[in-house]
């Protein structure tokens, strides 16, 4: 009996160690940057999320992506406004070309696939994915407002 339980316990212990290493998805309590009012707008292609940054340690922190309204999108630094990060979520445009010839439909962009956030969030919240000192981290953005 003892000969079988020792390897079983050792196996469970090793599994527990590996499981705890893989689930290191904790929300950070401290913001990786100072943000102004975060807002989103609807346009002909979908949703555009605007994240204005007041201050960020660019040599240590890199804003990567964001989960919002059931989708995930990369964050892109605006060329016009250096302190603005934008995420675009395609919901399918109304300008689809439908034709008997499939080659004419080539330019159609499909809607973005849903992607579940690693954390539960409300309608006015988003999960910011960022790297700090080359470590992947998450931060919950709250109070996001819709603008016209």
C-alpha positions in Angstrom: 0.0 0.0 0.0 2.7 2.5 1.0 4.7 1.7 -2.2 1.8 2.9 -4.4 0.8 6.0 -2.4 4.3 7.6 -2.4 4.6 7.9 -6.2 0.9 9.0 -6.4 1.6 11.8 -3.8 4.8 12.8 -5.6 2.9 13.0 -8.9 0.1 15.1 -7.4 2.8 17.4 -5.8 4.6 17.9 -9.1 1.3 18.6 -10.9 0.4 21.2 -8.3 3.7 23.0 -8.8 3.3 23.1 -12.6 -0.4 24.2 -12.3 0.5 27.1 -10.0 3.3 28.3 -12.4 0.9 28.4 -15.4 -1.9 30.3 -13.8 0.1 33.5 -12.9 -2.7 35.7 -14.2 -3.2 38.2 -11.5 -4.7 41.7 -11.9 -2.3 44.4 -11.0 -3.5 46.8 -8.3 -1.2 49.6 -9.5 -1.8 51.2 -12.9 1.1 50.8 -15.4 0.6 54.4 -16.4 -1.4 57.5 -15.6 -4.5 57.7 -17.8 -6.9 60.5 -18.8 -10.6 59.7 -19.5 -10.8 56.5 -21.5 -13.6 56.4 -24.1 -14.9 54.5 -27.1 -16.8 55.4 -30.2 -18.8 53.4 -32.7 -17.8 53.8 -36.3 -18.7 52.1 -39.6 -16.2 49.3 -39.0 -16.9 48.6 -35.3 -15.6 50.1 -32.0 -12.6 52.3 -31.5 -11.3 52.4 -27.9 -9.2 55.5 -27.0 -6.7 55.3 -24.1 -5.0 58.7 -23.4 -1.8 58.4 -21.4 -0.7 61.2 -19.1 2.6 59.5 -18.0 4.3 56.2 -18.6 7.7 54.8 -18.1 8.3 53.8 -21.7 11.6 52.1 -21.0 9.9 49.7 -18.5 6.2 49.5 -19.6 4.8 48.6 -23.0 1.0 48.6 -23.6 0.3 45.6 -25.7 -3.5 44.8 -26.1 -6.9 45.2 -24.5 -10.0 43.0 -23.9 -13.2 45.0 -24.4 -16.8 44.0 -25.1 -16.0 40.3 -25.6 -13.1 40.9 -28.0 -9.3 41.4 -27.9 -7.3 43.9 -30.0 -3.8 45.2 -30.1 -3.1 48.7 -28.9 -1.5 51.0 -31.4 0.2 54.3 -30.5 -1.4 57.1 -32.5 0.8 58.9 -35.0 -1.2 62.2 -34.6 -1.3 62.3 -30.8 1.8 60.7 -29.2 0.1 60.2 -25.8 -2.9 58.3 -27.3 -3.2 54.5 -27.7 -6.0 53.2 -29.8 -7.6 49.7 -30.1 -9.9 48.9 -33.0 -12.5 46.2 -32.8 -14.1 45.1 -36.1 -17.7 44.2 -35.9 -18.2 43.8 -39.6 -18.7 46.8 -41.9 -21.8 47.6 -43.8 -19.7 48.0 -46.9 -19.5 44.3 -47.8 -19.1 43.5 -51.5 -21.3 40.5 -52.4 -20.9 39.1 -55.9 -21.2 35.9 -57.9 -17.5 36.2 -58.6 -15.7 35.4 -55.3 -12.6 37.4 -56.4 -14.7 40.6 -56.2 -15.4 39.9 -52.5 -11.6 39.7 -51.7 -11.4 43.1 -49.9 -14.2 42.2 -47.4 -13.0 42.2 -43.8 -14.7 39.6 -41.6 -15.9 40.7 -38.1 -13.4 40.1 -35.3 -13.8 36.8 -33.5 -15.0 36.9 -29.9 -12.2 36.4 -27.4 -13.0 35.9 -23.7 -11.3 38.1 -21.2 -9.1 36.3 -18.6 -11.1 38.2 -16.0 -14.7 39.0 -15.6 -15.5 42.6 -16.5 -18.5 44.9 -16.8 -19.6 46.9 -19.9 -17.7 50.0 -18.9 -14.5 48.1 -18.1 -11.6 46.6 -20.1 -8.5 44.5 -19.3 -5.3 46.1 -20.3 -2.5 43.7 -21.3 1.0 45.1 -20.9 4.6 44.1 -20.3 6.6 45.5 -17.5 10.3 44.6 -17.4 9.5 41.9 -20.0 6.8 40.2 -17.8 3.2 40.0 -19.1 0.7 41.6 -16.7 -3.0 42.7 -16.6 -4.7 45.8 -15.3 -8.5 46.5 -15.1 -9.5 49.8 -16.7 -12.8 51.1 -15.3 -15.2 54.0 -16.0 -14.9 53.8 -19.7 -17.4 56.2 -21.4 -19.1 56.2 -24.8 -18.5 59.3 -26.9 -20.4 60.3 -30.1 
